[in-house]
């Protein structure tokens, strides 16, 4: 561990990490609650008519593309945002690091919410009754929830990420 990483780790306080954890938990809970609403509406709202599944199919294709693109771009975005922490002192690097964590989670949340919206539209339109395969759109939300839980930081993890992403960019 180099000197800058030690300075960063020594400057970390629980009050620096707690807001970040709160935001990440809030993003997780938002997706989980929305998925609960979709499930509740599906189980308690009988469809009046069955709509054509072509719109849901098209939206599902768009969702698959966006999900793949998002999970491809998120490590690149995270790396670039973490490197910005090298421009400030180690003691104040928590702000750009917090930004990197939140941006990575927020960009991952988009396909999760889109998958939920597609299932909501399919449930209301009666498409899910005839084509339950469209429930697979909700997998992106479960992947988001799992990945975000895995990425919730503690002091040790933040110091490790500082060493990996920020320290190489410091002069």
C-alpha positions as CSV (number, residue, x, y, z in Angstrom):
1,X,0.0,0.0,0.0
2,X,1.5,3.4,-1.0
3,X,1.5,6.6,1.0
4,X,-1.5,8.2,-0.8
5,X,-3.6,5.1,-0.2
6,X,-2.7,5.2,3.5
7,X,-3.6,8.9,3.6
8,X,-6.9,8.1,1.9
9,X,-7.7,5.2,4.2
10,X,-6.8,7.2,7.3
11,X,-9.0,10.1,6.2
12,X,-12.1,7.8,5.8
13,X,-14.7,8.1,8.4
14,X,-18.0,6.2,8.7
15,X,-19.8,9.5,8.0
16,X,-18.0,9.4,4.6
17,X,-19.2,5.9,3.7
18,X,-22.7,6.0,5.2
19,X,-24.3,8.3,2.6
20,X,-22.9,6.2,-0.2
21,X,-24.3,3.1,1.3
22,X,-27.7,4.8,1.8
23,X,-27.9,5.9,-1.8
24,X,-27.0,2.4,-3.1
25,X,-29.6,0.8,-0.7
26,X,-32.2,3.3,-1.9
27,X,-31.5,2.4,-5.6
28,X,-31.8,-1.3,-4.7
29,X,-35.1,-0.7,-2.8
30,X,-36.5,1.3,-5.6
31,X,-36.1,-1.5,-8.1
32,X,-37.3,-4.1,-5.6
33,X,-40.4,-2.1,-4.7
34,X,-41.2,-1.5,-8.4
35,X,-40.9,-5.2,-9.1
36,X,-43.2,-5.9,-6.2
37,X,-45.8,-3.5,-7.6
38,X,-45.5,-5.3,-11.0
39,X,-46.1,-8.7,-9.4
40,X,-49.0,-7.4,-7.3
41,X,-50.7,-5.8,-10.4
42,X,-50.1,-9.0,-12.3
43,X,-51.7,-11.2,-9.6
44,X,-54.6,-8.9,-8.8
45,X,-55.6,-7.3,-12.1
46,X,-57.3,-9.5,-14.6
47,X,-56.5,-8.5,-18.1
48,X,-59.5,-7.2,-20.0
49,X,-58.2,-8.1,-23.5
50,X,-55.1,-9.7,-24.8
51,X,-53.1,-7.1,-26.8
52,X,-50.7,-7.9,-29.6
53,X,-47.3,-9.0,-28.3
54,X,-45.3,-7.3,-31.0
55,X,-44.7,-4.1,-28.9
56,X,-43.6,-6.2,-26.0
57,X,-41.3,-8.2,-28.2
58,X,-39.8,-5.0,-29.7
59,X,-39.3,-3.5,-26.3
60,X,-37.7,-6.7,-25.1
61,X,-35.2,-6.6,-27.9
62,X,-34.3,-3.0,-27.1
63,X,-34.1,-4.1,-23.4
64,X,-31.6,-6.9,-24.2
65,X,-29.5,-4.5,-26.2
66,X,-29.5,-1.8,-23.5
67,X,-28.8,-4.4,-20.8
68,X,-25.8,-5.7,-22.7
69,X,-24.5,-2.2,-23.6
70,X,-24.9,-1.0,-20.0
71,X,-23.0,-3.9,-18.5
72,X,-20.3,-3.4,-21.1
73,X,-19.9,0.4,-20.5
74,X,-20.3,0.5,-16.7
75,X,-16.7,-0.7,-15.9
76,X,-15.3,1.8,-18.4
77,X,-17.4,4.6,-16.8
78,X,-16.4,3.6,-13.3
79,X,-12.7,3.5,-14.2
80,X,-12.8,6.9,-15.8
81,X,-14.7,8.5,-12.9
82,X,-12.4,6.8,-10.3
83,X,-9.4,8.2,-12.1
84,X,-10.7,11.7,-11.5
85,X,-10.1,11.2,-7.8
86,X,-6.4,11.5,-8.6
87,X,-6.8,15.2,-9.3
88,X,-7.6,15.9,-5.7
89,X,-5.8,15.2,-2.4
90,X,-6.2,11.7,-1.0
91,X,-8.0,13.2,2.0
92,X,-10.8,14.7,-0.3
93,X,-10.9,11.9,-2.8
94,X,-14.1,10.4,-1.3
95,X,-16.3,12.8,-3.3
96,X,-15.3,11.7,-6.8
97,X,-15.2,8.1,-5.6
98,X,-18.8,8.4,-4.3
99,X,-19.7,9.9,-7.7
100,X,-18.2,6.9,-9.5
101,X,-20.2,4.4,-7.3
102,X,-23.5,6.3,-7.8
103,X,-23.0,6.7,-11.5
104,X,-22.2,3.0,-11.9
105,X,-25.3,2.0,-10.0
106,X,-27.5,4.5,-11.7
107,X,-26.5,3.5,-15.2
108,X,-27.2,-0.1,-14.2
109,X,-30.6,0.7,-12.8
110,X,-31.9,1.9,-16.2
111,X,-32.3,-1.5,-17.8
112,X,-33.6,-2.9,-14.5
113,X,-36.4,-0.4,-14.5
114,X,-37.0,-0.8,-18.2
115,X,-37.4,-4.5,-17.7
116,X,-40.0,-3.8,-15.0
117,X,-41.9,-1.4,-17.2
118,X,-42.0,-3.9,-20.0
119,X,-43.4,-6.6,-17.7
120,X,-45.9,-4.0,-16.3
121,X,-47.1,-3.2,-19.8
122,X,-47.3,-6.9,-20.6
123,X,-49.2,-7.7,-17.4
124,X,-51.7,-4.9,-17.9
125,X,-52.2,-5.9,-21.6
126,X,-52.7,-9.6,-20.9
127,X,-49.5,-10.5,-22.8
128,X,-47.9,-12.2,-19.9
129,X,-50.8,-14.7,-19.6
130,X,-50.2,-16.0,-23.1
131,X,-46.4,-15.4,-23.3
132,X,-44.8,-15.9,-19.9
133,X,-41.3,-15.7,-21.5
134,X,-41.5,-11.9,-21.2
135,X,-41.0,-12.3,-17.4
136,X,-37.3,-12.7,-18.4
137,X,-37.2,-8.9,-18.8
138,X,-37.1,-8.8,-15.0
139,X,-33.8,-10.6,-14.8
140,X,-32.0,-7.4,-15.4
141,X,-33.4,-6.1,-12.1
142,X,-32.3,-9.1,-10.2
143,X,-28.8,-8.8,-11.7
144,X,-28.8,-5.1,-10.8
145,X,-29.8,-5.9,-7.2
146,X,-27.3,-8.7,-6.9
147,X,-24.4,-6.7,-8.4
148,X,-25.2,-3.5,-6.4
149,X,-25.3,-5.5,-3.1
150,X,-21.9,-7.0,-4.1
151,X,-20.5,-3.5,-4.7
152,X,-21.5,-1.8,-1.5
153,X,-18.2,-0.6,-0.1
154,X,-16.6,-0.6,3.3
155,X,-13.3,1.0,4.3
156,X,-11.1,-1.8,3.2
157,X,-12.9,-2.1,-0.2
158,X,-12.6,1.7,-0.8
159,X,-8.9,1.6,0.0
160,X,-8.4,-1.4,-2.3
161,X,-10.3,0.4,-5.1
162,X,-8.3,3.6,-4.4
163,X,-5.1,1.6,-4.8
164,X,-6.3,0.0,-8.0
165,X,-7.9,2.9,-9.8
166,X,-6.6,6.2,-8.3
167,X,-3.0,5.5,-7.2
168,X,-1.7,4.7,-10.7
169,X,-2.9,8.1,-11.9
170,X,-1.2,10.1,-9.1
171,X,2.0,11.8,-10.0
